[in-house]
Amino acid sequence: MLAATRLALTLAAIVAATTVSAQPAGKTVRFLVGAPAGGSNDIFARAIGQRLSEALAQPVVVDNRPGASQMIAADLTAKAAADGNTLYMTSTTYTTGAALMAKLPFDPLNDLTGITMVARGPMVLVVHPSVPAKNVKELIAIARARPGQLNYTSSGIGGINHFGVEVLKSMAKIDMVHVPHKGMAPAITDLMAGQVQVLLVSLTAVEAQMQSGRLRAIGVSSPQRSAFLPNLPAIAETLPGYDNDLWWGVFTAAKVPKTTIDRLNAEIHKTMASDDLKKRFAEFGALAAPTTPEGFNTIVKNEIAKWGKVIREAGIKAE
């Protein structure tokens, strides 16, 4: 399956990159999104793109290219003309995918460059009510007393909710069994049915289940408590140094001139200060998190290295 994915990724990039390169500079800005329409990546890109179009006096068109852990869109961006007219909205999945996929048709660190992070927000660690743990410390104690008997789920191998629990397991020195699903919806369904016991997931995905008591939240993945759940302890309060926030950010081709990147950075930062965009972020449990291009690139580099270490230590293989 992985070989087929790589082939599809390469062919899609070759075909579409030709079209991108033919776009005249200063014309339409193509805002690639590596996820389907309607998700956070898509909604953030459309909201930012609308205001960016006004600021640049250029039309901005969102182009959804889902697949291969957002790497199809990344490949198109890497091969685009170096004029700043191709942007790429992605999320933490970019770094997990780059770490997991050993052979990509582009270099995730040297063929793309960050413009800015736009938002970040915590994930929440939830358990089925049959698990008696009321906090992370109690979950760790149960897992140590019952090694290999607790199952945690995810939306699939290589996602942030998979790797985030692997980091927790390593730091806490516990053994839980990974039961991956093909998507978050079936993972949540099995969790509510008690088929699996633990899940690390975005707040908005399980907010209703938490409020109804069908799932119990025991911690957030951010270094500190979240403004969205101020009474819920951070996992880091039990495991100091634990930090696995979700983030979203914008990239472009690495050879785009720095003056162009700096201008895009400044204009996107202006859009992020608007009340309507802050509201959009909040709908996905996120807050604006502007960075410099250099700062964002450092975050990406460090995360790819971090996930690579998790992959090696846990012996994770791509599907």
HUWONOR-V366280 format. One record per pair of residues at least 24 apart in sequence whose ideal C-beta (glycine too) atoms are under 10 Angstrom apart, sorted by the first residue. I is the first residue (numbers start at 1). J is the second residue. D is the distance in whole Angstrom. If there is no record, write none. Layout:
# HUWONOR-V366280
I;J;D + I;J;D
This chain:
# HUWONOR-V366280
1;318;9 + 1;319;6 + 2;68;9 + 2;100;9 + 2;101;8 + 2;102;9 + 2;103;9 + 2;317;9 + 2;318;5 + 2;319;6 + 3;103;9 + 5;67;8 + 5;68;5 + 5;69;9 + 5;71;9 + 5;72;9 + 5;101;8 + 5;318;9 + 5;319;9 + 6;68;8 + 6;71;9 + 6;101;8 + 6;102;10 + 6;103;6 + 6;104;8 + 6;105;8 + 6;318;10 + 7;105;10 + 8;67;7 + 8;68;7 + 8;72;8 + 9;67;7 + 9;68;5 + 9;69;10 + 9;71;6 + 9;72;5 + 9;73;10 + 9;74;9 + 9;75;6 + 9;76;10 + 9;101;9 + 9;104;8 + 9;105;6 + 9;106;9 + 10;68;10 + 10;72;9 + 10;75;8 + 10;103;10 + 10;104;9 + 10;105;5 + 10;106;10 + 11;72;10 + 11;105;10 + 12;65;7 + 12;67;8 + 12;68;9 + 12;71;10 + 12;72;5 + 12;73;9 + 12;75;7 + 12;76;7 + 12;105;10 + 13;65;9 + 13;71;9 + 13;72;7 + 13;73;9 + 13;74;9 + 13;75;4 + 13;76;6 + 13;77;9 + 13;78;8 + 13;79;6 + 13;80;10 + 13;104;10 + 13;105;6 + 13;106;8 + 14;75;9 + 14;76;10 + 14;79;8 + 14;105;8 + 15;76;9 + 16;63;9 + 16;65;8 + 16;72;9 + 16;73;9 + 16;75;9 + 16;76;5 + 16;79;8 + 16;80;9 + 17;75;8 + 17;76;6 + 17;77;9 + 17;78;8 + 17;79;4 + 17;80;7 + 17;81;9 + 17;86;9 + 18;79;9 + 19;76;9 + 19;80;10 + 20;63;9 + 20;76;6 + 20;77;8 + 20;79;7 + 20;80;4 + 20;81;6 + 20;83;10 + 20;85;8 + 20;86;6 + 20;253;9 + 21;79;8 + 21;80;7 + 21;81;5 + 21;82;10 + 21;83;9 + 21;86;9 + 22;81;8 + 23;80;8 + 23;81;7 + 23;83;8 + 23;85;6 + 23;86;8 + 24;81;9 + 24;83;9 + 24;85;8 + 25;81;7 + 25;82;10 + 25;83;4 + 25;84;8 + 25;85;6 + 25;260;10 + 26;56;9 + 26;57;9 + 26;58;7 + 26;83;8 + 26;84;9 + 26;85;8 + 27;58;7 + 27;59;8 + 27;83;9 + 27;85;7 + 28;53;9 + 28;58;7 + 28;59;5 + 28;60;7 + 28;61;6 + 28;85;7 + 28;86;10 + 29;53;7 + 29;56;7 + 29;58;5 + 29;59;7 + 29;60;4 + 29;61;7 + 29;62;10 + 29;83;10 + 29;84;8 + 29;85;5 + 29;86;8 + 29;87;6 + 29;252;10 + 29;264;9 + 30;59;10 + 30;60;8 + 30;61;6 + 30;62;8 + 30;63;5 + 30;76;9 + 30;77;9 + 30;80;8 + 30;85;6 + 30;86;5 + 30;87;7 + 30;88;9 + 31;60;6 + 31;61;7 + 31;62;5 + 31;63;7 + 31;64;10 + 31;73;10 + 31;85;10 + 31;86;8 + 31;87;5 + 31;88;8 + 31;89;6 + 31;250;8 + 32;61;10 + 32;62;8 + 32;63;5 + 32;64;8 + 32;65;6 + 32;70;9 + 32;72;9 + 32;73;4 + 32;74;8 + 32;75;10 + 32;76;6 + 32;77;6 + 32;80;9 + 32;86;7 + 32;87;7 + 32;88;5 + 32;89;7 + 32;90;9 + 32;251;9 + 32;252;10 + 33;62;6 + 33;63;7 + 33;64;5 + 33;65;7 + 33;66;8 + 33;70;8 + 33;73;6 + 33;87;10 + 33;88;8 + 33;89;5 + 33;90;8 + 33;91;10 + 34;64;8 + 34;65;6 + 34;66;6 + 34;67;8 + 34;68;8 + 34;69;8 + 34;70;3 + 34;71;7 + 34;72;6 + 34;73;4 + 34;74;6 + 34;75;10 + 34;76;9 + 34;77;9 + 34;88;7 + 34;89;8 + 34;90;5 + 34;91;8 + 34;93;8 + 34;94;8 + 34;97;9 + 35;64;7 + 35;65;9 + 35;66;5 + 35;67;9 + 35;69;10 + 35;70;6 + 35;73;8 + 35;89;9 + 35;90;8 + 35;91;8 + 35;93;8 + 36;64;6 + 36;65;10 + 36;66;5 + 36;67;9 + 37;62;8 + 37;64;5 + 37;66;9 + 38;64;9 + 39;64;9 + 39;66;9 + 39;91;9 + 39;284;9 + 40;89;9 + 40;91;7 + 40;119;8 + 40;121;9 + 40;202;8 + 40;204;8 + 40;246;8 + 40;248;7 + 40;280;9 + 40;281;9 + 40;283;8 + 40;284;5 + 40;285;9 + 40;286;8 + 41;66;9 + 41;70;8 + 41;73;9 + 41;88;10 + 41;89;5 + 41;90;7 + 41;91;6 + 41;93;9 + 41;248;7 + 41;284;10 + 42;66;9 + 42;89;8 + 43;89;10 + 43;248;10 + 43;280;6 + 43;281;10 + 43;283;8 + 43;284;8 + 44;89;6 + 44;91;9 + 44;118;6 + 44;119;7 + 44;248;6 + 44;249;10 + 44;250;9 + 44;272;10 + 44;277;8 + 44;280;7 + 44;281;7 + 44;284;8 + 44;286;9 + 45;87;8 + 45;88;9 + 45;89;4 + 45;90;9 + 45;118;9 + 45;248;9 + 45;250;8 + 46;89;9 + 46;280;9 + 47;118;10 + 47;271;8 + 47;272;10 + 47;274;9 + 47;276;7 + 47;277;5 + 47;279;9 + 47;280;5 + 47;281;9 + 48;87;9 + 48;89;8 + 48;116;10 + 48;118;7 + 48;248;10 + 48;250;7 + 48;267;9 + 48;268;6 + 48;271;5 + 48;272;8 + 48;274;10 + 48;277;7 + 48;280;9 + 49;87;8 + 49;89;9 + 49;250;10 + 49;268;10 + 49;271;9 + 50;271;8 + 50;276;10 + 50;277;10 + 51;267;8 + 51;268;9 + 51;270;8 + 51;271;4 + 51;272;9 + 51;274;7 + 51;276;9 + 51;277;8 + 52;87;8 + 52;250;9 + 52;264;8 + 52;267;6 + 52;268;7 + 52;270;9 + 52;271;6 + 54;267;9 + 54;271;9 + 55;263;9 + 55;264;9 + 55;266;9 + 55;267;4 + 55;268;9 + 55;270;7 + 55;271;7 + 56;84;9 + 56;85;10 + 56;263;8 + 56;264;8 + 56;267;7 + 58;84;10 + 58;85;8 + 60;85;9 + 60;87;8 + 62;87;10 + 62;89;8 + 63;87;10 + 63;88;10 + 64;89;10 + 68;97;7 + 68;101;8 + 68;104;9 + 69;93;6 + 69;94;8 + 69;96;7 + 69;97;3 + 69;98;8 + 69;100;7 + 69;101;7 + 69;156;9 + 69;158;6 + 69;159;8 + 69;318;9 + 70;94;6 + 70;96;10 + 70;97;6 + 70;98;10 + 71;97;5 + 71;98;8 + 71;101;7 + 71;104;6 + 71;105;9 + 71;106;8 + 71;108;8 + 72;105;10 + 73;251;10 + 74;98;8 + 74;104;8 + 74;105;10 + 74;106;7 + 74;108;7 + 74;111;9 + 74;112;6 + 74;251;7 + 75;104;7 + 75;105;6 + 75;106;5 + 75;108;10 + 75;111;9 + 75;112;9 + 76;106;9 + 76;253;10 + 77;106;9 + 77;111;8 + 77;112;6 + 77;113;10 + 77;251;6 + 77;252;7 + 77;253;6 + 77;254;9 + 78;104;9 + 78;105;8 + 78;106;4 + 78;107;8 + 78;108;8 + 78;110;9 + 78;111;4 + 78;112;5 + 78;113;10 + 78;251;9 + 78;252;10 + 78;253;6 + 78;254;7 + 78;255;10 + 79;105;8 + 79;106;7 + 79;111;8 + 79;253;8 + 80;112;10 + 80;252;8 + 80;253;5 + 80;255;9 + 80;256;9 + 81;253;7 + 81;255;9 + 81;256;9 + 82;252;8 + 82;253;5 + 82;254;8 + 82;255;4 + 82;256;5 + 82;257;7 + 82;260;9 + 83;252;9 + 83;253;8 + 83;255;9 + 83;256;7 + 83;257;9 + 83;260;7 + 84;115;9 + 84;252;6 + 84;253;8 + 84;256;5 + 84;257;8 + 84;259;9 + 84;260;4 + 84;261;7 + 84;263;8 + 84;264;6 + 85;252;9 + 85;253;10 + 85;256;9 + 85;260;9 + 86;251;9 + 86;252;6 + 86;253;6 + 86;256;9 + 87;115;7 + 87;250;6 + 87;251;7 + 87;252;6 + 87;253;9 + 87;256;10 + 87;264;7 + 87;268;9 + 88;112;7 + 88;114;10 + 88;115;9 + 88;249;9 + 88;250;7 + 88;251;4 + 88;252;7 + 88;253;9 + 89;118;8 + 89;248;7 + 89;249;8 + 89;250;6 + 89;251;8 + 90;114;10 + 90;247;9 + 90;248;7 + 90;249;7 + 90;250;8 + 90;251;7 + 90;300;10 + 91;118;10 + 91;119;9 + 91;120;10 + 91;160;8 + 91;246;6 + 91;247;7 + 91;248;5 + 91;249;8 + 92;120;9 + 92;123;9 + 92;159;9 + 92;160;5 + 92;161;10 + 92;163;9 + 92;164;9 + 92;244;8 + 92;245;8 + 92;246;5 + 92;247;5 + 92;248;8 + 92;249;9 + 92;300;10 + 92;303;7 + 92;307;9 + 93;155;10 + 93;158;9 + 93;159;7 + 93;160;6 + 93;246;9 + 93;248;10 + 94;247;9 + 94;248;10 + 94;249;8 + 94;251;8 + 94;300;7 + 94;303;9 + 94;304;9 + 95;160;8 + 95;163;9 + 95;247;9 + 95;299;9 + 95;300;6 + 95;301;9 + 95;302;9 + 95;303;4 + 95;304;5 + 95;305;9 + 95;306;8 + 95;307;6 + 95;308;10 + 96;157;10 + 96;158;6 + 96;159;6 + 96;160;6 + 96;161;10 + 96;162;8 + 96;163;6 + 96;164;9 + 96;303;8 + 96;304;9 + 96;306;10 + 96;307;5 + 96;308;10 + 96;310;9 + 96;311;9 + 97;158;7 + 97;159;9 + 97;160;10 + 97;304;9 + 97;307;9 + 97;318;9 + 98;300;8 + 98;303;9 + 98;304;5 + 98;307;8 + 98;308;9 + 99;158;8 + 99;163;8 + 99;303;8 + 99;304;5 + 99;305;8 + 99;306;8 + 99;307;4 + 99;308;5 + 99;309;9 + 99;310;8 + 99;311;6 + 99;312;10 + 99;316;9 + 100;157;8 + 100;158;4 + 100;159;9 + 100;162;10 + 100;163;9 + 100;304;10 + 100;307;7 + 100;308;9 + 100;310;10 + 100;311;6 + 100;316;7 + 100;317;9 + 100;318;5 + 100;319;9 + 101;158;8 + 101;318;6 + 102;311;10 + 102;318;8 + 103;318;10 + 106;253;10 + 106;254;10 + 107;254;8 + 108;251;10 + 108;300;8 + 108;301;9 + 108;304;7 + 109;254;9 + 109;297;8 + 109;300;7 + 109;301;6 + 109;304;7 + 109;305;10 + 110;254;6 + 111;251;10 + 111;253;7 + 111;254;5 + 111;255;9 + 112;251;5 + 112;252;7 + 112;253;7 + 112;254;6 + 112;256;10 + 112;297;9 + 112;300;9 + 113;251;6 + 113;252;6 + 113;253;7 + 113;254;5 + 113;255;8 + 113;256;7 + 113;258;9 + 113;261;7 + 113;293;7 + 113;294;9 + 113;296;9 + 113;297;6 + 113;300;9 + 114;249;6 + 114;250;7 + 114;251;6 + 114;252;8 + 114;254;10 + 114;261;9 + 114;265;9 + 114;291;8 + 114;292;9 + 114;293;5 + 114;294;8 + 114;295;8 + 114;296;3 + 114;297;5 + 114;298;9 + 114;299;8 + 114;300;6 + 114;301;10 + 115;249;8 + 115;250;4 + 115;251;6 + 115;252;6 + 115;256;9 + 115;260;9 + 115;261;6 + 115;262;9 + 115;263;10 + 115;264;5 + 115;265;5 + 115;266;10 + 115;267;10 + 115;268;6 + 115;269;10 + 115;291;9 + 115;292;10 + 115;293;6 + 115;296;7 + 115;297;10 + 116;249;6 + 116;250;6 + 116;251;9 + 116;261;9 + 116;264;8 + 116;265;5 + 116;266;9 + 116;267;10 + 116;268;5 + 116;269;7 + 116;272;8 + 116;289;9 + 116;290;6 + 116;291;5 + 116;292;7 + 116;293;7 + 116;295;8 + 116;296;6 + 117;247;6 + 117;248;7 + 117;249;4 + 117;250;8 + 117;268;10 + 117;272;10 + 117;288;9 + 117;289;5 + 117;290;7 + 117;291;4 + 117;292;9 + 117;293;10 + 117;295;8 + 117;296;5 + 117;299;7 + 117;300;9 + 118;247;8 + 118;248;5 + 118;249;6 + 118;250;6 + 118;268;7 + 118;269;9 + 118;271;9 + 118;272;6 + 118;277;9 + 118;281;8 + 118;286;9 + 118;288;7 + 118;289;7 + 118;290;7 + 118;291;9 + 118;296;10 + 119;245;10 + 119;246;9 + 119;247;7 + 119;248;5 + 119;249;8 + 119;272;8 + 119;277;9 + 119;278;9 + 119;280;9 + 119;281;5 + 119;282;9 + 119;284;8 + 119;285;10 + 119;286;4 + 119;287;6 + 119;288;6 + 119;289;5 + 119;290;9 + 120;222;8 + 120;245;5 + 120;246;6 + 120;247;4 + 120;248;7 + 120;249;9 + 120;281;9 + 120;285;10 + 120;286;6 + 120;287;7 + 120;288;9 + 120;289;4 + 120;291;10 + 120;299;10 + 121;202;7 + 121;203;7 + 121;204;9 + 121;220;9 + 121;221;9 + 121;222;8 + 121;226;7 + 121;227;10 + 121;228;7 + 121;245;6 + 121;246;5 + 121;247;8 + 121;248;9 + 121;281;8 + 121;282;9 + 121;284;7 + 121;285;4 + 121;286;3 + 121;287;6 + 121;289;9 + 122;200;10 + 122;202;8 + 122;203;7 + 122;219;9 + 122;220;4 + 122;221;5 + 122;222;4 + 122;223;9 + 122;224;9 + 122;225;9 + 122;226;5 + 122;227;10 + 122;228;8 + 122;229;8 + 122;232;9 + 122;234;8 + 122;235;9 + 122;243;10 + 122;244;8 + 122;245;6 + 122;246;7 + 122;285;7 + 122;286;9 + 122;287;10 + 123;160;7 + 123;161;7 + 123;164;6 + 123;165;10 + 123;199;9 + 123;200;5 + 123;201;6 + 123;202;6 + 123;203;7 + 123;205;9 + 123;206;10 + 123;219;9 + 123;220;7 + 123;221;4 + 123;222;8 + 123;226;10 + 123;235;9 + 123;244;7 + 123;245;7 + 123;246;6 + 123;285;9 + 124;199;9 + 124;200;7 + 124;201;6 + 124;202;8 + 124;203;5 + 124;204;10 + 124;205;9 + 124;206;7 + 124;207;9 + 124;210;7 + 124;215;9 + 124;217;5 + 124;218;8 + 124;219;7 + 124;220;5 + 124;221;7 + 124;222;10 + 124;226;8 + 124;228;9 + 124;229;7 + 124;232;7 + 124;235;10 + 124;285;8 + 125;152;9 + 125;161;10 + 125;164;8 + 125;165;8 + 125;168;8 + 125;198;7 + 125;199;8 + 125;200;5 + 125;201;8 + 125;216;10 + 125;217;7 + 125;218;5 + 125;219;4 + 125;220;7 + 125;221;7 + 125;232;9 + 125;235;6 + 125;244;10 + 126;188;9 + 126;191;7 + 126;192;10 + 126;197;10 + 126;198;8 + 126;199;5 + 126;200;8 + 126;201;7 + 126;203;10 + 126;205;9 + 126;206;6 + 126;209;8 + 126;210;7 + 126;214;10 + 126;215;4 + 126;216;6 + 126;217;5 + 126;218;7 + 126;219;9 + 127;152;9 + 127;191;8 + 127;196;10 + 127;197;6 + 127;198;5 + 127;199;8 + 127;215;7 + 127;216;5 + 127;217;8 + 127;218;6 + 127;219;10 + 128;190;10 + 128;191;6 + 128;192;7 + 128;193;8 + 128;194;5 + 128;195;9 + 128;196;7 + 128;197;5 + 128;198;8 + 128;199;9 + 128;214;9 + 128;215;7 + 128;216;8 + 129;192;9 + 129;194;8 + 129;197;10 + 129;213;7 + 129;214;7 + 129;215;7 + 129;216;6 + 130;194;6 + 130;197;7 + 130;216;10 + 131;194;9 + 131;197;5 + 131;198;7 + 131;216;8 + 131;218;9 + 132;216;10 + 133;197;9 + 133;198;9 + 133;216;8 + 133;218;6 + 133;219;10 + 134;216;7 + 134;218;7 + 135;216;10 + 135;217;10 + 135;218;5 + 135;219;7 + 135;232;9 + 135;233;6 + 135;235;10 + 135;237;9 + 135;238;7 + 136;168;8 + 136;172;8 + 136;218;6 + 136;219;4 + 136;220;10 + 136;233;7 + 136;234;9 + 136;235;5 + 136;236;9 + 136;237;8 + 136;238;4 + 136;239;7 + 136;242;9 + 137;172;9 + 137;218;9 + 137;219;9 + 137;233;9 + 137;237;9 + 137;238;5 + 137;239;9 + 138;218;8 + 138;238;9 + 139;168;9 + 139;172;9 + 139;174;8 + 139;176;9 + 139;197;9 + 139;198;7 + 139;218;6 + 139;219;8 + 139;235;10 + 139;238;9 + 140;168;9 + 140;169;10 + 140;171;9 + 140;172;5 + 140;173;9 + 140;174;6 + 140;238;7 + 140;239;8 + 141;172;10 + 141;174;9 + 142;174;9 + 142;176;10 + 142;197;9 + 143;168;10 + 143;169;8 + 143;172;7 + 143;173;9 + 143;174;4 + 143;175;7 + 143;176;6 + 143;197;10 + 143;198;9 + 144;172;8 + 144;173;8 + 144;174;6 + 144;175;8 + 145;174;10 + 146;174;10 + 146;175;9 + 146;176;9 + 147;174;7 + 147;175;4 + 147;176;9 + 147;177;10 + 148;174;10 + 148;175;5 + 148;176;8 + 148;177;6 + 149;175;9 + 149;176;8 + 149;177;8 + 149;197;9 + 150;174;8 + 150;175;8 + 150;176;5 + 150;177;7 + 150;196;9 + 150;197;5 + 150;198;6 + 151;176;7 + 151;177;5 + 151;178;8 + 151;179;5 + 151;190;9 + 151;191;9 + 151;195;8 + 151;196;4 + 151;197;6 + 151;198;7 + 151;199;10 + 152;176;5 + 152;177;7 + 152;178;6 + 152;179;7 + 152;180;10 + 152;187;10 + 152;191;9 + 152;196;6 + 152;197;7 + 152;198;4 + 152;199;6 + 152;200;8 + 153;177;10 + 153;178;8 + 153;179;5 + 153;180;7 + 153;181;6 + 153;184;9 + 153;186;9 + 153;187;4 + 153;188;8 + 153;189;10 + 153;190;6 + 153;191;6 + 153;195;8 + 153;196;4 + 153;197;9 + 153;198;7 + 153;199;5 + 153;200;9 + 153;201;9 + 154;178;7 + 154;179;8 + 154;180;5 + 154;181;7 + 154;183;10 + 154;184;8 + 154;187;6 + 154;196;9 + 154;198;10 + 154;199;7 + 154;200;8 + 154;201;9 + 155;180;8 + 155;181;6 + 155;182;8 + 155;183;6 + 155;184;4 + 155;185;9 + 155;186;9 + 155;187;6 + 155;188;9 + 155;199;9 + 155;201;8 + 155;205;9 + 156;180;5 + 156;181;7 + 156;182;6 + 156;183;7 + 156;184;9 + 156;187;9 + 156;319;7 + 157;182;10 + 157;316;7 + 157;317;8 + 157;318;7 + 157;319;5 + 158;307;9 + 158;311;8 + 158;316;7 + 158;317;9 + 158;318;6 + 158;319;7 + 159;183;10 + 159;184;9 + 159;187;10 + 159;200;10 + 160;200;8 + 160;201;10 + 160;202;9 + 160;221;9 + 160;244;7 + 160;245;9 + 160;246;7 + 160;247;9 + 160;303;10 + 160;307;9 + 161;187;8 + 161;199;7 + 161;200;5 + 161;201;6 + 161;202;8 + 161;205;9 + 161;221;9 + 161;244;9 + 161;246;9 + 162;200;8 + 162;310;9 + 162;314;9 + 162;316;8 + 163;200;9 + 163;244;8 + 163;303;10 + 163;306;9 + 163;307;6 + 163;310;5 + 163;311;8 + 163;314;8 + 163;316;8 + 164;200;5 + 164;201;9 + 164;221;6 + 164;235;9 + 164;242;9 + 164;243;10 + 164;244;4 + 164;245;9 + 164;246;9 + 164;307;10 + 164;310;9 + 165;198;7 + 165;199;8 + 165;200;5 + 165;221;10 + 165;244;9 + 165;314;10 + 166;200;10 + 166;307;9 + 166;310;5 + 166;311;9 + 166;313;8 + 166;314;5 + 166;316;7 + 167;200;10 + 167;221;9 + 167;235;9 + 167;239;9 + 167;241;10 + 167;242;7 + 167;243;9 + 167;244;6 + 167;306;8 + 167;307;9 + 167;309;9 + 167;310;6 + 167;313;10 + 167;314;9 + 168;198;9 + 168;200;8 + 168;219;9 + 168;221;9 + 168;235;7 + 168;238;10 + 168;239;7 + 168;242;7 + 168;244;8 + 169;310;10 + 169;313;10 + 169;314;8 + 170;239;10 + 170;309;9 + 170;310;7 + 170;313;6 + 170;314;8 + 171;235;9 + 171;236;10 + 171;238;9 + 171;239;5 + 171;240;9 + 171;241;7 + 171;242;6 + 172;235;9 + 172;238;8 + 172;239;6 + 172;242;9 + 178;314;9 + 178;316;9 + 180;319;8 + 182;319;9 + 188;214;10 + 188;215;8 + 191;215;7 + 200;235;9 + 200;244;7 + 201;246;10 + 202;246;6 + 202;284;7 + 202;285;6 + 202;286;9 + 203;228;6 + 203;229;7 + 203;232;10 + 203;246;9 + 203;284;8 + 203;285;4 + 203;286;9 + 204;228;9 + 204;282;10 + 204;283;7 + 204;284;6 + 204;285;5 + 204;286;9 + 205;284;10 + 205;285;9 + 207;285;8 + 220;244;10 + 220;245;9 + 220;285;10 + 221;245;6 + 221;246;8 + 222;246;9 + 226;285;8 + 226;286;10 + 226;287;9 + 227;282;9 + 227;285;10 + 227;287;7 + 228;282;8 + 228;285;5 + 228;286;9 + 228;287;9 + 229;285;9 + 243;306;10 + 244;303;10 + 244;306;9 + 245;286;9 + 245;289;9 + 246;284;8 + 246;285;8 + 246;286;7 + 247;286;8 + 247;289;7 + 247;291;10 + 247;296;9 + 247;299;8 + 247;300;10 + 247;303;9 + 248;281;8 + 248;284;8 + 248;286;7 + 248;289;8 + 249;289;9 + 249;290;10 + 249;291;8 + 249;296;6 + 249;297;10 + 249;299;8 + 249;300;8 + 250;293;10 + 250;296;9 + 251;293;10 + 251;296;8 + 251;297;9 + 251;300;9 + 252;293;9 + 254;297;10 + 258;293;8 + 261;292;10 + 261;293;5 + 261;294;10 + 262;292;9 + 262;293;7 + 264;293;9 + 265;290;8 + 265;291;9 + 265;292;7 + 265;293;6 + 265;294;10 + 265;296;9 + 266;290;10
